[in-house]
Amino acid sequence: MKHVDIWTDGASKGNPGPGGYGAVIKYVDKSGIEKRLELKEAFESTTNNKMELLSAIVALEKLKEPCEVTLTSDSKYLVDAFNQDWISEWIDTDFRRGKTTEVKNIDLWERLIDLTKIHKIKFVWVKGHADNVENERCDALANEAIKEKRLA
């Protein structure tokens, strides 16, 4: 399997409010040349958590074949859901916490879960705004997308 490194970030100005995501995808092609793809998009009314999830989804959906992926994010919401296996519990309880509280963003979680069935993904948490070059770039892309005002 090809190895791909992905960094993701989401942002919103208000919760909900205008928001965006940024992602960086890096891999080495068959000729040994490092390739880089940057993604960004903004939305008129969204939340930070939705953008965190969507950044990972969109980046993974760009992959054209099953890959071994290291996905790095500053979102504990995203990373802990997989690394602490909240996902299995949510699936077992039909995306409920307790008897009445529904997990938020089920549609996005389901898309992400489907992608984990295609790719072998290692989720890595990195502290945000702590000089991680690619995480900072993703944050900048998300905020650039919001400022450009081409909101979906």
TAMO-V641828 format. One record per residue. N is the residue number from 1. NEAR is the number of other ideal C-beta (glycine too) atoms within 12 Angstrom. D_FIRST is the distance of its C-alpha to the first C-alpha in Angstrom with 2 decimals. Layout:
BEGIN
n = {N	N}
near = {NEAR	NEAR}
d_first = {D_FIRST	D_FIRST}
END
This chain:
BEGIN
n = {1	2	3	4	5	6	7	8	9	10	11	12	13	14	15	16	17	18	19	20	21	22	23	24	25	26	27	28	29	30	31	32	33	34	35	36	37	38	39	40	41	42	43	44	45	46	47	48	49	50	51	52	53	54	55	56	57	58	59	60	61	62	63	64	65	66	67	68	69	70	71	72	73	74	75	76	77	78	79	80	81	82	83	84	85	86	87	88	89	90	91	92	93	94	95	96	97	98	99	100	101	102	103	104	105	106	107	108	109	110	111	112	113	114	115	116	117	118	119	120	121	122	123	124	125	126	127	128	129	130	131	132	133	134	135	136	137	138	139	140	141	142	143	144	145	146	147	148	149	150	151	152}
near = {14	20	23	34	30	43	44	51	47	47	40	30	25	15	18	17	20	28	36	43	46	41	45	39	37	29	27	16	15	9	7	8	10	15	18	19	24	28	33	35	31	32	31	19	19	33	27	35	28	36	47	47	40	43	50	49	37	39	44	38	22	26	30	15	16	18	29	19	36	28	47	36	49	36	40	21	32	44	30	19	34	30	20	16	15	23	28	16	19	26	19	13	18	15	24	16	16	11	8	9	12	16	27	22	29	21	17	31	32	20	21	38	28	18	31	28	14	21	31	20	37	21	35	27	27	27	16	28	15	13	13	22	15	32	34	23	27	43	37	25	35	45	27	23	37	34	18	17	14	15	19	20}
d_first = {0.00	3.76	6.36	9.39	12.84	15.31	19.00	21.38	25.11	27.83	31.57	34.73	38.33	40.03	38.53	38.60	39.02	37.30	33.72	30.50	26.93	24.95	21.27	19.44	15.87	14.63	11.72	11.98	12.12	11.97	15.48	14.87	16.72	16.13	16.36	18.04	19.04	21.83	22.88	26.21	28.55	31.75	33.65	37.39	37.50	34.72	33.98	31.96	29.91	29.12	27.95	25.77	24.01	23.96	22.40	19.29	19.36	19.87	17.16	14.52	16.16	15.66	11.91	11.81	8.67	6.89	5.28	5.97	9.46	12.59	15.40	18.73	21.99	25.66	26.20	27.00	27.45	23.78	22.28	24.85	24.45	21.08	21.67	25.15	24.11	26.71	24.49	25.17	28.84	29.00	27.50	29.95	32.84	32.06	31.29	34.57	35.71	38.81	40.78	41.29	38.95	36.02	32.81	32.71	30.16	29.12	27.91	25.45	24.34	23.75	21.58	19.50	19.33	18.12	15.18	14.30	14.09	11.34	9.21	9.07	11.69	13.79	17.11	19.20	22.85	24.68	28.40	29.33	31.64	31.11	30.10	26.32	25.95	23.07	24.59	27.90	26.53	25.21	28.67	30.34	28.40	29.33	32.93	33.11	32.09	34.91	37.42	36.72	38.18	36.14	35.69	34.15}
END
